[in-house]
Amino acid sequence: MTDTRSTTTRNWAGNVVFSAGRLHRPGTVEQLQDLVAGSDRIRALGTGHSFSPVADTTGDLVSVAGLPPRVVVDGALATVTAGMAYVAVTRALHAAGRALPNLGSLPHISVAGACATGTHGSGDANGVLATAVSAVELVTADGSLRTVRRGDPDFPGAAVSVGALGVVAAVTLDTVAAFDIAQWVMLDIPFHGFDALPELLAEGYSVSAFTHWEREVFDQVWLKRRMPADPPEPFWMGGVPATGPRHMTRGEPTGHCTDQLGRPGPWHERLPHFRAGFTPSSGAELQSEYLVPRDRAVAALRAVRAVAARIAPVLLVSEVRSVAADDLWLSAAYGRDSVAVHFTWVPDAAAVAPAVTAVEAALDPFDARPHWGKVFTTPPQRLRELLPRLPAFAELARAADPTGKFGNAMLDRCLPA
């Protein structure tokens, strides 16, 4: 039976209060189909780790976390229930000797929600998480099931769809053989005008550089290398190795973070920054993120540095990562190798707003694309310039959902009419 609750629902950070009065949690795909078919307005809610109103609706919210969990491995492919968190999926895959090529910073998020919003990890050769998707099983506007596979004309719009094409019931993922990773943290890496940024980001399978924009240094660089691999040199890039575990956010427990100090471990226990079962990041926060072309990233970071005084007072930490290009229409890495510039802010929207404005003004000359699930104010017309396939996606959404059942205020504003 479908679990339906009349309640006020907030996102994980508490900054978004959803307009829907009812949250549904169907227990079967058939119940999900009936719910979608009978609703005038409906949106899927993942784990609520988005900081934007991307999942909001004035109709019904539906969580697919109640669908029977399954991870079915068939050779190099794995079909998983959409509402499962990455932590459950990755453990099952590892037990079967398989792995995903990359993971996001936290394993708490759902597979469908992360893919739908273009969420990513890090690495010059690693695309957004949705680049591992080879098929999407959707409950469409009339309640029917439809599977869109890689190679289908609609697939580049379906893999990162911000929920506009239907409610995802399952996804099929490309996997690779399981592998080990070791992680080191290096401290106080000088900016040097960011000239060495390309080299820094290429020094590991996955690299994350953290700064508070208070000094001319990356306070921490988390260097993740696939085994077998050598440790970084003692004064790698001008920094020094951490002698104990670190959390990138000041004052937070280091035990919440994945194992460091170069101890090899399974891919799913090293690629995320945070451990399952613990609060990721700081918990009370807001986030923004923008992807710029990798070949313009040095100049883009210099532009951010120029407004550092307006950023630092409301910043918990900033992260710089590399993301490979893809062909997914709504991905912020569409068509270009990218560098992501991420900001974790204090949980005060009014205080943060001027800093977001300053960041967006600094990065706009570099065609910075915002993450769909973060706080941003990029105007709709500018989004249409930044994402050349946005009009094609809008046409695809109208064809799949002519009455706007899966729409919401954010999509209505962002998608071309």
C-alpha positions in Angstrom: 0.0 0.0 0.0 1.2 3.5 -0.8 2.4 5.4 2.3 0.9 8.9 2.0 1.6 11.6 4.6 0.2 15.1 4.9 3.1 17.1 6.2 5.4 20.0 5.7 8.5 18.7 4.0 11.9 20.4 3.9 15.1 19.5 2.1 18.1 18.2 4.0 19.5 21.7 4.6 16.2 23.1 5.6 16.3 26.1 3.2 13.6 24.8 0.9 10.1 24.2 2.3 8.2 22.2 -0.3 4.9 23.5 -1.5 3.3 20.0 -1.7 1.0 19.1 1.2 1.4 15.3 0.6 4.4 13.1 0.3 3.8 9.6 -1.1 6.0 6.6 -0.7 4.7 3.8 -3.0 5.8 0.3 -2.2 5.6 -1.1 -5.7 6.2 0.1 -9.3 2.5 -0.5 -9.9 1.5 1.8 -7.1 3.9 4.4 -8.4 2.3 4.1 -11.9 -1.2 4.5 -10.4 -0.1 7.5 -8.4 1.5 9.3 -11.4 -1.5 8.5 -13.7 -3.9 9.9 -11.1 -2.0 13.1 -10.3 -2.3 16.5 -12.0 1.0 17.7 -10.7 3.8 15.5 -9.3 7.5 15.6 -8.7 10.0 13.0 -7.5 11.9 13.8 -4.3 15.2 12.0 -3.7 17.1 12.3 -0.5 16.6 16.1 -0.4 20.2 17.0 -0.7 19.5 19.6 -3.3 19.7 23.2 -2.1 17.5 24.6 -5.0 13.7 24.1 -5.4 14.4 21.7 -8.3 12.1 19.0 -6.7 9.4 21.4 -5.5 5.8 21.1 -6.7 2.4 22.5 -5.8 1.0 19.0 -6.3 2.2 15.7 -5.0 5.7 14.8 -3.9 6.7 11.2 -4.4 9.7 9.3 -3.0 10.7 6.1 -4.7 12.8 5.0 -1.7 10.1 2.6 -0.8 10.3 0.5 -3.9 11.8 -2.9 -3.4 15.6 -2.4 -3.5 17.4 -4.4 -6.2 20.9 -4.5 -7.7 21.0 -6.9 -10.6 24.5 -7.4 -12.0 24.6 -8.7 -15.6 28.1 -8.7 -16.9 29.3 -5.1 -17.0 25.8 -3.7 -16.4 23.9 -3.3 -13.2 20.2 -2.4 -12.9 19.3 -0.7 -9.6 16.2 0.7 -8.0 16.2 4.5 -8.5 15.6 5.5 -4.9 18.5 3.5 -3.5 21.3 5.5 -2.0 24.7 5.1 -3.5 26.0 3.5 -0.2 23.7 0.5 -0.7 24.3 0.2 -4.4 28.1 0.4 -4.2 28.3 -2.2 -1.4 26.3 -4.6 -3.5 28.4 -3.9 -6.6 31.7 -4.4 -4.7 30.4 -7.7 -3.3 29.9 -8.8 -6.9 33.4 -7.6 -7.9 32.2 -4.6 -9.8 32.6 -0.8 -9.4 31.3 2.5 -10.7 34.0 4.6 -12.4 33.4 7.5 -10.0 31.3 8.7 -7.1 30.1 12.0 -5.6 31.3 13.5 -2.4 28.7 11.8 -0.2 27.3 8.3 -0.5 24.0 9.3 1.2 22.4 10.6 -2.0 20.0 8.6 -4.2 21.2 7.3 -7.6 18.2 8.8 -9.5 18.4 12.2 -7.8 22.1 12.6 -8.3 22.0 11.6 -12.0 18.9 13.8 -12.7 20.6 16.9 -11.4 24.0 16.4 -13.1 25.9 15.7 -9.8 29.5 14.7 -10.2 32.7 13.6 -8.5 36.2 14.6 -9.7 38.9 13.6 -12.1 40.1 14.8 -15.5 38.8 11.6 -17.1 35.7 11.2 -15.0 32.3 12.5 -16.2 29.2 13.4 -14.2 27.6 10.4 -12.4 25.0 10.2 -15.1 27.6 9.3 -17.7 27.5 5.8 -16.2 23.8 5.5 -17.0 23.0 3.3 -20.0 19.3 3.1 -19.5 16.5 4.9 -17.6 13.2 3.3 -16.7 10.6 6.1 -16.4 7.0 6.2 -15.2 5.5 8.6 -17.8 2.7 11.1 -17.5 0.0 8.5 -18.3 1.4 6.0 -15.8 3.0 3.7 -18.3 6.6 2.4 -18.1 9.1 3.5 -20.7 12.8 2.6 -20.9 15.1 5.0 -22.7 18.5 3.4 -23.6 21.8 4.9 -24.7 21.6 5.2 -28.5 18.0 6.2 -28.5 17.4 9.8 -29.8 16.0 11.0 -26.4 18.7 9.4 -24.2 20.9 12.5 -24.0 17.9 14.4 -22.5 16.8 11.5 -20.3 20.0 10.8 -18.4 20.1 14.3 -16.8 16.4 15.3 -16.9 15.8 17.3 -13.7 12.6 15.2 -13.3 10.9 16.8 -16.2 10.2 13.6 -18.2 8.7 11.4 -15.6 9.5 9.6 -12.3 12.5 7.3 -12.6 11.9 3.8 -11.3 15.2 2.2 -12.1 18.5 2.9 -13.9 21.0 0.6 -15.6 24.6 1.6 -14.9 27.9 0.8 -16.7 30.3 -0.8 -14.2 34.0 -1.7 -14.2 36.0 -4.3 -12.3 36.4 -3.3 -8.6 39.5 -1.5 -7.7 41.4 0.0 -4.8 42.1 3.7 -4.1 44.5 5.4 -1.6 43.9 8.9 -0.4 46.3 11.5 0.8 45.7 15.0 2.1 48.3 17.7 1.3 48.3 21.0 3.1 48.9 24.6 2.1 49.5 24.3 -1.6 50.4 27.8 -2.9 48.1 29.3 -5.6 51.0 30.6 -7.6 48.5 32.5 -9.7 46.7 29.1 -10.4 49.2 28.5 -13.2 49.8 25.0 -11.9 46.1 24.2 -11.6 46.0 21.8 -14.6 48.9 19.9 -13.3 47.4 19.7 -9.8 44.1 18.4 -11.0 45.7 15.8 -13.2 47.8 14.3 -10.3 45.3 11.7 -9.3 42.4 9.6 -10.3 40.3 12.1 -8.3 41.6 15.4 -6.9 39.7 18.0 -4.8 41.4 21.3 -3.8 39.9 23.2 -0.9 40.3 26.8 0.1 38.7 29.4 2.3 39.7 32.3 0.0 41.5 33.9 3.0 45.1 33.1 1.9 46.9 32.4 -1.3 46.8 28.7 -0.8 44.6 25.6 -1.2 44.4 24.8 2.5 43.9 21.1 1.7 44.2 19.0 -1.5 42.6 15.6 -1.3 44.6 13.4 -3.7 43.0 10.0 -4.5 45.1 7.6 -6.6 44.1 4.3 -8.0 46.3 1.4 -6.8 49.0 0.5 -7.4 50.3 4.1 -7.1 53.1 6.0 -5.4 52.4 8.5 -2.6 52.9 12.2 -3.4 56.3 13.6 -2.9 56.9 15.2 0.6 56.7 18.7 -0.7 54.3 17.9 -3.6 53.3 21.1 -5.4 54.9 23.2 -2.6 52.7 21.7 0.2 53.2 19.3 3.1 51.5 16.0 3.9 48.9 15.9 6.6 50.1 13.8 9.5 46.6 12.9 10.7 43.1 12.8 9.3 41.4 16.0 8.2 37.9 17.4 7.6 37.8 20.1 4.9 35.4 22.2 7.0 36.8 23.8 10.1 35.7 22.4 13.4 33.9 19.3 12.0 34.8 15.8 13.2 37.5 14.1 11.1 35.9 10.7 11.8 33.1 11.7 9.4 35.5 11.6 6.5 36.8 8.7 4.5 40.1 7.1 5.3 43.2 9.1 4.5 47.0 8.8 5.1 47.5 6.7 2.0 45.9 3.5 3.3 44.5 1.7 0.3 40.9 0.6 0.4 37.9 -0.2 -1.8 36.8 2.4 -4.3 33.5 3.0 -2.6 35.2 3.8 0.7 37.7 6.3 -0.7 36.1 8.1 -3.7 33.5 9.9 -1.5 34.7 12.5 1.0 32.3 11.4 3.7 31.4 8.1 5.3 27.9 6.7 5.3 26.2 6.8 8.6 27.7 10.2 9.5 26.6 13.8 8.7 28.2 14.8 5.5 29.9 18.2 5.2 28.7 20.4 8.1 25.0 19.7 7.9 23.8 23.2 8.5 24.8 24.9 5.2 23.9 26.2 1.8 25.8 25.3 -1.4 26.5 26.8 -4.9 28.5 25.4 -7.7 29.5 26.5 -11.2 31.3 24.6 -14.0 33.7 26.6 -16.3 35.6 25.3 -19.3 38.8 23.6 -18.2 40.9 25.6 -20.6 39.6 28.9 -19.0 39.7 27.7 -15.4 42.9 29.5 -14.4 41.5 32.8 -15.4 38.2 32.0 -13.8 39.8 31.2 -10.4 41.7 34.5 -10.6 38.4 36.3 -11.1 37.0 34.5 -8.0 40.1 35.5 -6.0 39.5 39.1 -6.9 36.2 39.0 -5.0 37.5 36.9 -2.2 36.8 39.6 0.4 33.1 39.4 -0.4 33.1 35.6 -0.2 35.1 34.6 2.8 33.0 36.0 5.6 30.0 33.7 4.7 32.0 30.8 3.4 32.5 27.4 5.2 34.8 26.1 2.5 35.3 26.1 -1.3 36.2 23.2 -3.5 37.8 23.0 -6.9 37.4 19.8 -9.0 37.8 18.6 -12.6 35.0 17.0 -14.7 35.2 15.4 -18.1 33.0 16.5 -21.0 29.8 14.6 -21.9 27.0 14.7 -24.4 24.1 14.9 -21.9 22.0 18.0 -22.8 21.4 19.4 -19.3 24.8 18.4 -17.8 26.9 21.4 -16.8 29.8 19.6 -18.4 28.0 19.2 -21.8 30.4 19.4 -24.7 33.4 20.7 -22.7 36.0 19.4 -20.2 35.3 21.5 -17.1 36.5 22.6 -13.7 33.8 22.9 -11.0 34.1 25.7 -8.4 32.0 24.8 -5.4 31.0 27.0 -2.4 29.7 25.7 0.9 28.1 28.7 2.6 26.8 29.4 6.1 23.1 28.6 6.5 21.9 32.2 6.2 20.3 32.9 2.8 20.1 36.7 3.2 23.8 36.9 4.2 24.9 34.5 1.4 22.9 36.2 -1.4 25.4 39.1 -2.0 28.3 36.5 -2.1 26.5 34.4 -4.7 25.9 37.5 -6.8 29.6 38.4 -6.6 30.6 34.8 -7.6 28.2 34.7 -10.5 29.4 38.1 -11.8 33.0 37.0 -11.5 32.4 33.8 -13.3 29.9 34.8 -15.9 32.6 36.0 -18.5 33.8 32.4 -18.4 30.4 30.9 -19.3 29.9 29.3 -15.9 27.1 26.8 -15.8 25.3 26.3 -12.4 24.6 23.0 -10.8 20.8 22.4 -11.0 20.7 21.3 -7.3 22.6 24.2 -5.8 21.7 27.8 -5.0 22.0 30.0 -8.1 20.4 33.1 -9.6 21.6 32.8 -13.2 18.8 34.4 -15.3 16.8 32.0 -17.6 17.9 33.8 -20.8 21.6 33.3 -19.7 20.9 29.6 -19.0 19.6 29.2 -22.5 22.9 30.7 -23.8 25.0 28.5 -21.6 23.2 25.2 -22.4 22.8 25.0 -26.2 20.6 21.9 -26.0 18.1 23.5 -23.5 15.6 24.3 -26.3 15.7 20.7 -27.5 15.2 19.4 -24.0 12.2 21.7 -23.6 10.7 20.3 -26.7 11.4 16.8 -25.4 9.7 17.6 -22.1 6.6 19.0 -23.8 6.2 16.0 -25.9 6.6 13.6 -23.0 4.4 15.7 -20.6 2.1 18.0 -22.6 0.1 19.1 -19.6 3.1 20.0 -17.5 2.4 17.3 -14.8 6.1 17.1 -14.0 6.8 20.8 -14.2 7.3 23.2 -11.4 8.1 26.9 -11.0 11.8 26.5 -11.4 11.5 24.5 -14.6 8.8 26.8 -15.9 11.2 29.7 -15.4 14.3 28.0 -16.8 13.0 26.0 -19.8 12.2 27.9 -23.0 8.5 28.3 -23.8 
